[in-house]
Amino acid sequence: MSFFQKCHAVILGGFPVWTSSRDELGLRMLLGLYALSPALFVFVEMSPTALAFVAALMGALTLLTKGARFGRATIGLAVTLALLSGFVLSSALWSVDASRSLMAAKDVFGYSVAAILLFECILALPDAQRDRLARVSLFGMLIGLVSVMGWELYFAFLTEDPRFVENVFTLHKITVYGAFFAVIFLAQPRLVWKGLAALFAVLTLLYGQSTGVNLAIVFVAAMFVMPDKYRQHALVGFFAAYLSLALIAPFVVSPLFAYLKTTGWLAFYPGTFAARLDLWQMISPHIAEQPVLGHGANMMRNAVGVVVNPTYYAQADLPSAHNIVFDLWYELGALGIIVYGVLLGAIIRMIGRLSGPCHFIASSYLIIAVVELSVDHRIWLSWVLGTLVFTAGICILQCRSVARPGTDDRITRRAATFSK
């Protein structure tokens, strides 16, 4: 079968170009969305805000067409996300600004509904349709990853000032998308896909200008070269250390900053590392004011009096703590950290039931999300929530695809059946 015939089989699935099958039309809408979304992520920075809801709407239409019912796993997820939304909503009762906490609860609830509809849609698709969607998604991510690398090279060599602040902010966003896409390529059996992912990693480490993504690349690379039987142990160990540090972070950051400042170690990296430590040690005294319940969800953005006489932190305002741990400690207190830990524990337990490429994809996606949220962006941003929902959908889709070899043969046989 020629390349054109394979593309025809994947896109049309053996149906004519114009078809009255509502099931096929719904799938083709999803195919178009997954083909275009990665490029939109890269060229329209805030596109994940809307694309997650568009995908959920298409998912809902697909579920209605198929008459599918929610499975036990999806119902369990729905209950968990409902409890999480309720917890965020309840923080408005003690929030410094109830309107901001209500806004955060609304976003969490809205994206939770989008996640449930999208995930159930992917799980409800028959194998042949899901494989078609996975292959189209792979093509879309190829365009997206190449576009990210193009932007990195453009900002590095073709702008007057590569460190111009708007360029840095743009790269911080799009390189996160690229990291998610690259993981899928690493899980593919062909070396050409792995080589493309490696090229992205090298270019991003050299020109990406994002400490969070750079750290994530290092951790994912370690997971990739690790034998399968050790990956779950490594994942558990990584997050055990992470959550242990999260519990004590507000209490140790001030003496740590003072020690490193006195010894001169911060002078070697006065940018991200020193600035983050400086910010966190300024936040920690305010955490002590409301250590159990915090100041209310989404309140860090409007925190007053936190940035006082900074040494390395250069921004005039406080967009976030640049760390989900300090954000949660300040906004939701110890209770928020416990909920965060329980949620991570549940996800890690689910990942532990996977194996092979599926385990690698899921664990790498979790590592990228947590590392990035621990260095750069805050969880309440709409584009962050949209990105998490959409990429989690990609993770589920691609896990189902790589778990079953022979995708090309199944699609070809299915297309041949329809064409007879």
N, C-alpha and C positions, 0 to 999 in steps of 0.2 A: 504494500500500500504506500503510495507516494505521500510526501509531506502535506500537499494540498488536500488529498483525500482524508488524511488523519485530522486536519484542521476542520474540514467539512463535517466529519463524524462527531467531533467534539462539540462544535458550535450548534449544529442542527440535530444531532442525535438520530439521524435517519429520517427525520420528518422533512416535508417540503419547506421551502423558505416561508411561504404563507400557510399557516395551519390554524385550524379552529380549536385545537386542543388547549384548554385553559391551563392544564397542568404544564404543558410544554411552554406556553407563553410566559407563565410565571417563572419557570426556570430560566428562560432566556433573559428576563429582566435581571435576575440575580447574576447571570453570566456577564451581562453588560456592566453591572455595578462592580463586580469583583475584578473585571478587566480594567476599569477606569480608576477605581478608588486609589490604588497605590500612587499613581501619577498625580491625582488630585491632592493626596496627602502632602506630596513634595512641593507642588507649585501653588497650592492654596493652603496656607498654614493652618487656618481655622476650619478646614473642611471636615475633620473628624467630628466636630460638633454636630454637623447636620447628617453626615453620612451614616453614622450609627443609627439614627432614627429612620433614615431612608431604608437601610437594610432591614431594620425591624419591621417597618411597614410592609416591605416586600415579603418578609418572612411570615407575617400575619396573613397576607393574601394567599401565600402558598399553603399555609396550614388550613385555611378555610376551604381552598380548592380540594385538598386531599381529605378533608374531614378528619384530620389527625387529632388525637388526644394527647394531652401532656403526660409524659412518663413519670415514673417515680423519682428519677434523678432530677428532672426539671422541677417537679413539685418541691422536692427538698431544697433546691437552689432558690426557688421562689420564696419559701418560708424564711430561709437565711437572709436573703436580701431585704425582705419585708421587715425582719427584726432589726437589721442594720439601719434601714431607713427610719424606723421608729426611734432607734437610739439617737440618731442625728437630730431628728425632729424634737425629741425630748430635751435636747440641750438648749433649745430656745427658752425653756422655763427659767434657766439661770444665766442665760447669755447676757453679755454687756449690751449687745445690739441684737434683739430678737429677730429683726427683719433679715439680717445677714445669715443667721442660723436657719431660718425658715427657707431662705433661698438655697442654701446648701442641701437641706433635706429634700427640697423639690427636685433638685438636679440628681441627687442620689436615687430617688425613687423613679424618676423618669428614665434614667439610663439603666436602672435595674429592670424595668419593664422591657426596655429595648433589648437588653441582654437575654432575657428569658425567651422572648419571641424569636430572636435570631438563632439562639442555640437550639431550641426545639425544632425550628425549621430545618437546620442542617442535619439534625439527628433523624428527622422524619423522612428525609430524601431517600429514595431507593439507591442501592449501590451504584448503578450505572449513572444516575443523575448526579450523585455526589462526586463521582470520579470526574465527570465532565466539569463540574464546578471547580474541583481542585486543580485541574490542569489549566483552566482559564485563569484561575487565581494565581497560579505559578507564573503564567505569562505576564499578568498585570504586575506582579512583584518584581519580575525581571526589568520591566520598564521603570518601575519606581526606584529600584536599587541603582540602576545605571544613571538615573536622573540625580539621585543623591550624590553619587560620585562626581557627576558633572558639576554640581553646585559647589562641592568641596574644592575642586580644582579651579573653578571660576573665582571663588572668593580668595583662594590662595595666591593666584597669579595674575588675574585680570582686573582686579580692583585697585584703586590707588592706595587704600589702607586696609589690608586684610583683617585688622583688628577693629574695624569700624563697628560700633556697638550693634547696629541693626543686623549686620552680617552675622555676628556672634549669636544673637538671639535666634535668627533664622536657622543657623546650623545646629543650635542646641535642640531645636524641634525636629528638623528633618533627619538628623543622624539617628535619633531614637527610632524613627520609622524604619530607617535602613537597617538598624540592628535586628529588628523583628523580622524583616524580610530575609536577611542573610541567614538566620537560623534555619529557615525552611530549606534554603539551598544546601546548607551543610548536611541536612538529613536525606538529601536525594542520593541515589546510588551512583550517578555518573560523576566523574571527576571534574567535568567542566563546570558543573554547578558549585561544587566545593571550591574550585579555583576562583570563581567569581566572588564567593563569600570571603575568601582569603584576601582578594584584591581590595574589597570594601574595607576589611579590617585594617589593612596596611594604610590605605589612604586616610581613613578616619583617625587612626592613631597619629598620623603625621599632620593632618590638616583640619581635622574635625572640630577642634577647640572646645570639646565637651568632656570634662573630667568624668561625669557620670557614665557616658557611653564608653569612654576608654576603659574604665574599670569593668564595666559589663562585658566588654570584648575579652578582656583578660580572663574573667571567670568562665565565660562560655567556652573559650578556647581550652581551658583546663578540663571542663566537662567533656568536650569533644574528644580529646586525646585519651581520656580515662576509659579503662575497660568498663563494659556495661554493668558488671556485677558490683562495682564500687560507686556508681553514680548516685544511687539513692542514699547511701551512707554519707557521701560527700555533701549532698543536698541537705540532709538532716543536720550534719555538723556545721555547715555554713550558716543555716538559719538558727541553730541553737546558739552559736556565737553572736549572731546579729541581734537576736532577741534579748540575750543576756546584756549586751551593751545598751540596748534600747531601754532596759529597766533602770540602769544606773547612770545613763548619759547626763541628765541634768545635774547630778550630784558630783560628777568627776570632771566635767568640761572646764569649769573655772580654774581649779588647781592645775589641770593639764595645760591650759592656755598660759597660765602664769609661769609654769615651769619651762615650757618651750620658748616663751618669749624671753625669759631670763637667760637661758642657755644659748639663745641666738639661732635655734633651729628654724624658727618661722621665717627668718630672713632668706633662707634658701628657696622658699616657695611662697612668696608674699601674695600670690594671686588667690586662686580658689581655696586652697587648704587653709592658709592663714586667715583669709577673710571669713570663711565659714566658721572656723573656731572662734574668731572674734565675735561674730554675730551670735553664736550659740551661747557663749559665756555671758553675753548681755541679756539673752532671753531667760536664762536659767533662774535668776532671782524672781522674775515675774511668775514663773511656774510655781514657785513656793507659795505664792499668794492664794492660789486655788489648786492645790495638788491633787485632789480627788476627782473633781468633776470638770475642772478647767474653766475657761472664760466663755465657752460657747463655740460651736462649730463655725468655721469661716471667719474667725475674729482676728487672726494674726495679721491680715492685710490692713486692718485699721487700728492695730495696736499703737498706743500713744506712749511715748516716754521710754521705749525700749532701746532705741539707738541713742546712746549717750557717750560722747567722747570716744568714738571708735578709733582703733589703732590701724587696722588693715581693711575694715569694711568700708567701701568707698561710696555706696549708694546713699542718696539723701533720704529715701523713703524705705519702707519695709514691705516689699511685695510678698514675701513669705520667709519662713525660716530656712528655706532651701534644704529642708530635711523633714520627711514625713514624721519622724520620731519626735522632733522638737515641736512641729506643728500640732501633733496629737497631744503631747504633754501640755502644751499651752492651752489648746482649745477644748480638749475633752478629758484632760487629766489622766490619772493612773487608770481609771476605768476605760478610757479610750485606748490606752496602750494594751490593756488586757484583752479587749475585744479584737484589736489588731493582731495580737499574738495568737488568739484562738482561731481567727480567720486564716492566718498563714498556716497554722498547724493543720487545719482541715484540708487546705489545698495541697499541702505536702503529703498528707496521708492519701489523698486521691491520686496524686502523681505516682506514689509508691506502688499502686496497682498496675501501672503501665510498665512496658518494657521496650527495649530496643530504641528505634528512632522516635517512637511516640513519647517515651520517657524523656529523651533528650530534648525534643521540641518543647514539651510542657515545662520541664524544669528550667530550660534556658529562658523561656518567656517570663517565668516567674522571677528569675534572677534579674533580667533586664529591667522589668517593671520596678522591682523593689530598689535596686541600685540607683536607677534614675530618680526615683522619688526621694531617695535618701541624700541626693546631692543637688538636684536642680529644682524641679517643678513641684507645685503643691497639688494635692489630690482634688481640691474643689474646682479646679479649672475645668470648664466644659470641654475643651479640646482634649484634656488629659483623660477625662471620663469616657469621651467618645472613642479615643484611641484604645483604651483598655477593652472596651466592649468589642470593637471591630477586630482588634488583633486576637482577642480570645476566641472569636468566631473563626478566624483563620487558623488558629491553633487546633481547634476541634476538627475543622474540615481537613486539614493536612494530616493530622494524626490518623484519622480514619482512612486516608488515602495511602500513606506509607505503611500502614499496618497490614495491607493486603497487596501482595505483589500481583503483577499482571494487569495493571490498569489499562494499558493500551489494548490488550487482547479483549478485555471485557467490553470496552467502549466499541471496538470494531465489531464484535459479535452482536452487540445490542443494536448498532446502527444497521447492520446487515439484516437483522430480523425485521426492523421497522420498514426497511426499503423493499421487502418482498411483497 
